[in-house]
Amino acid sequence: MKIKLLIMFLIVSAIANSADLSFEGYAGTLRIAGGTAHIPAMKEIARKISKKNPNIKIAIAGGGSGVGIKKVGEGLVDIGNAGRKATVDEIRKYNLVPKMWAVDAIAVIVHPSNKIKALSRSDIAAIFAGKIKNWKELGGADAAIDIYTRDKASGTRKVFWKKILQKGPISEKADFVPSNGAMKRVVSGDPDAIGFMSAGFVDKSVKALAIDGVKPTVENVISGRYPYKRGLYSITKGVPSGLKKVFMDYLLSDDVQHEIVPSKGFIPVR
């Protein structure tokens, strides 16, 4: 087992080291779309690559994980981003090749003025099901709870629904927002709000709740104490070649793993 692990480490290290390139000799445009949690890191990756080689252009769009998988599968973009695993059916249908390059936690968020700092997982499920309707039922202010959610194309929603809600219902009265960034904006502007998003987006404008007494910190995710996490994937249709391959290899480089990934609140896979 130790020998196998050593071999795997050497292979990953070799890929990563070979990806620390200037991208010399390449030119063209990469079209990327999908998961919105990826966007801040992807923009920084694009900036670094453009600095190495200004002949490479990278266009980045959101849309959600489902959109990223569908668009790359249908050949509408070069790389699809997803905050969830592609299903077996999706991989077979489109001949997808996913690569996980970071780990992210799902944070349940409220307005910073909300005096509640922690909830149980079952209380969160009851809120999103519409069973708990007022913050005073949980020791908070006498105010109706405003629920915000994402649409079904969202990888963040899928992981939240599966792992935190344990596939429980989401109230029909919940308001939909289109992205992680939008979730942060609406919750930061609504004192009675509750929502969920990539932990990498959490800042002082919102408050991330502890779930069953455990906060969604990097340390707690790594230790396994906070189990509500997911991989961040970039996906190609078929085995990548040319500029797409160099880009995908670059996701495991020191630039990305040791600098960009931690700076955006994610956990490196190396």
C-alpha positions in Angstrom: 0.0 0.0 0.0 2.8 2.4 0.9 4.5 1.7 -2.4 1.3 2.4 -4.3 0.8 5.7 -2.5 4.3 6.7 -3.2 3.9 6.0 -6.9 0.6 7.9 -7.0 2.3 10.9 -5.2 5.2 10.8 -7.7 2.8 10.8 -10.6 0.8 13.7 -9.3 3.9 15.6 -8.5 5.3 15.0 -12.0 2.1 16.2 -13.5 2.1 19.3 -11.3 5.7 20.1 -12.0 5.3 19.7 -15.7 2.3 22.1 -15.5 4.4 24.9 -14.0 4.9 26.2 -17.6 5.0 29.5 -19.4 2.4 28.0 -21.8 5.0 28.8 -24.4 4.0 28.0 -28.0 0.2 27.9 -27.3 -2.4 30.4 -28.5 -6.1 30.5 -28.6 -9.3 30.9 -26.5 -10.6 28.5 -23.9 -14.3 28.7 -23.1 -15.2 27.7 -19.6 -18.7 27.7 -17.9 -20.5 26.1 -15.0 -20.3 26.2 -11.3 -20.3 29.7 -9.8 -18.2 28.7 -6.8 -15.2 28.2 -9.2 -15.4 31.7 -10.7 -13.1 33.7 -8.3 -10.4 31.0 -8.6 -10.9 30.6 -12.3 -10.5 34.3 -12.9 -7.2 34.3 -11.0 -6.0 31.2 -12.9 -6.9 33.0 -16.1 -5.0 36.1 -15.0 -1.8 34.1 -14.2 -2.0 32.2 -17.5 -2.5 35.4 -19.5 0.5 36.9 -17.8 2.6 33.9 -18.8 1.3 34.0 -22.4 -0.9 36.9 -23.6 -1.8 34.9 -26.7 -4.1 32.7 -24.6 -7.6 34.1 -23.8 -9.9 32.5 -21.3 -13.6 33.3 -21.2 -15.3 32.3 -18.0 -19.1 32.1 -17.4 -21.3 30.7 -14.6 -24.7 29.1 -15.0 -24.3 26.3 -12.3 -22.8 22.8 -12.3 -25.6 21.3 -14.4 -25.1 23.9 -17.1 -21.3 23.3 -17.1 -21.7 19.6 -17.5 -24.3 19.9 -20.2 -22.4 22.6 -22.2 -19.1 20.8 -22.2 -20.8 17.6 -23.1 -22.6 19.2 -26.0 -19.3 20.9 -27.2 -20.5 24.4 -26.4 -17.5 25.1 -24.2 -14.1 23.6 -23.8 -14.2 23.0 -20.1 -17.2 22.6 -17.7 -17.0 23.4 -14.0 -19.0 21.5 -11.5 -19.3 21.6 -7.7 -20.6 18.0 -7.7 -19.6 14.7 -9.2 -20.8 14.1 -12.7 -23.2 11.2 -12.6 -22.4 7.9 -14.2 -25.1 8.6 -16.8 -23.6 12.0 -17.6 -20.1 10.6 -18.0 -21.3 7.8 -20.3 -23.6 10.1 -22.3 -21.0 12.8 -23.0 -17.7 10.8 -22.6 -16.7 13.2 -19.8 -13.3 13.3 -18.0 -13.5 15.1 -14.7 -10.6 16.4 -12.6 -11.0 17.4 -9.0 -8.6 20.2 -8.1 -10.0 21.6 -4.8 -12.3 20.8 -1.9 -15.0 23.2 -0.7 -17.4 23.3 2.3 -21.1 24.2 2.1 -21.9 27.0 4.6 -25.3 27.9 5.9 -25.4 31.7 6.2 -27.4 34.4 7.9 -27.2 38.2 8.2 -24.4 39.3 10.6 -27.0 41.0 12.8 -28.7 37.7 13.5 -27.8 36.7 17.1 -28.0 33.0 16.3 -24.6 31.5 15.8 -25.3 27.8 15.6 -28.1 25.5 14.6 -28.6 21.7 14.5 -28.8 20.0 11.2 -32.3 19.0 12.0 -33.3 22.6 12.7 -31.9 23.7 9.4 -33.9 21.0 7.6 -37.0 22.1 9.5 -36.4 25.7 8.4 -36.0 24.9 4.8 -39.0 22.6 4.8 -41.1 25.5 6.1 -41.8 23.9 9.5 -39.9 26.5 11.5 -41.1 29.9 10.3 -40.0 32.4 12.9 -36.5 33.1 14.3 -38.0 33.3 17.8 -38.7 29.6 17.7 -34.9 29.2 17.8 -34.1 31.9 20.3 -33.7 34.7 17.8 -35.7 37.8 17.0 -39.5 37.8 16.5 -39.3 37.8 12.7 -40.4 35.6 9.9 -37.6 33.6 8.4 -36.8 34.5 4.7 -35.5 31.4 3.0 -33.2 31.6 -0.1 -32.2 28.7 -2.2 -30.6 27.9 -5.6 -32.1 26.2 -8.7 -31.7 22.5 -9.5 -28.7 23.2 -11.9 -26.7 24.3 -8.9 -24.1 21.8 -7.5 -24.0 23.8 -4.3 -27.8 23.1 -3.9 -27.4 19.4 -4.7 -24.7 18.9 -2.0 -26.7 21.0 0.5 -29.9 19.1 -0.2 -28.2 15.7 0.0 -25.9 16.2 2.9 -27.5 18.8 5.1 -31.2 18.4 4.3 -30.7 14.7 3.8 -32.9 14.9 0.7 -35.7 16.6 2.7 -38.0 19.2 1.1 -37.4 22.8 0.4 -40.3 25.1 0.9 -42.2 26.4 -2.1 -42.0 29.9 -0.5 -38.2 29.9 -0.8 -36.8 32.6 -3.1 -34.4 31.5 -5.8 -31.0 33.2 -6.4 -28.8 32.4 -9.4 -25.3 32.1 -8.0 -23.1 31.9 -4.9 -22.3 35.6 -5.3 -26.0 36.5 -5.5 -26.7 34.4 -2.4 -24.1 36.4 -0.5 -25.6 39.7 -1.7 -29.2 38.9 -0.8 -28.5 37.4 2.6 -26.2 40.3 3.4 -29.0 42.7 2.7 -31.8 40.8 4.6 -31.6 40.7 8.4 -34.2 37.8 8.5 -32.5 35.7 5.8 -31.1 32.2 5.7 -29.3 30.7 2.8 -26.4 28.5 1.8 -23.3 28.9 -0.4 -19.7 27.9 -1.0 -17.7 28.5 2.2 -15.1 30.1 -0.1 -17.5 33.1 -0.6 -18.0 33.8 3.2 -16.8 37.2 4.3 -17.8 39.8 6.9 -21.0 40.6 5.0 -22.6 37.3 6.1 -22.3 35.0 9.0 -21.6 31.3 8.6 -23.4 29.2 11.2 -21.9 26.3 13.1 -23.9 23.1 12.4 -24.2 20.8 15.5 -21.6 22.9 17.1 -19.0 22.7 14.3 -18.0 25.7 12.2 -17.3 25.4 8.5 -13.6 26.2 8.8 -10.8 24.8 6.7 -9.4 23.0 9.7 -12.7 21.4 10.6 -13.2 20.2 7.0 -9.7 18.7 6.8 -10.2 16.9 10.2 -13.5 15.6 9.1 -15.4 17.3 12.0 -17.4 19.3 9.4 -18.7 16.8 6.9 -20.6 19.1 4.6 -18.1 19.4 1.8 -17.7 18.6 -1.9 -15.1 18.5 -4.6 -14.6 21.3 -7.2 -14.2 19.7 -10.6 -13.2 20.8 -14.1 -14.4 18.6 -16.9 -13.5 17.9 -20.5 -15.3 16.0 -23.2 -12.9 13.1 -23.8 -9.3 13.1 -22.8 -8.0 16.6 -23.3 -5.2 17.5 -25.6 -3.3 20.7 -26.7 -4.2 23.8 -24.8 -7.0 22.1 -22.9 -4.6 19.5 -21.5 -2.0 22.0 -20.4 -4.8 24.0 -18.7 -6.1 20.9 -16.9 -2.6 19.9 -15.8 -2.0 23.4 -14.6 -4.9 23.0 -12.1 -2.5 20.7 -10.1 0.4 23.1 -10.3 2.1 24.9 -7.4 0.6 28.1 -8.7 -2.9 26.8 -8.3 -2.6 24.4 -5.4 -0.4 26.4 -3.1 -1.4 29.9 -3.9 -4.8 30.3 -5.6 -6.8 27.5 -4.0 -6.0 28.5 -0.4 -6.4 32.2 -1.1 -10.0 31.6 -2.3 -11.0 29.7 0.9 -10.7 26.2 -0.6 -8.6 23.2 0.3 -5.9 21.9 -2.1 -6.0 18.3 -3.3 -2.2 18.2 -3.3 
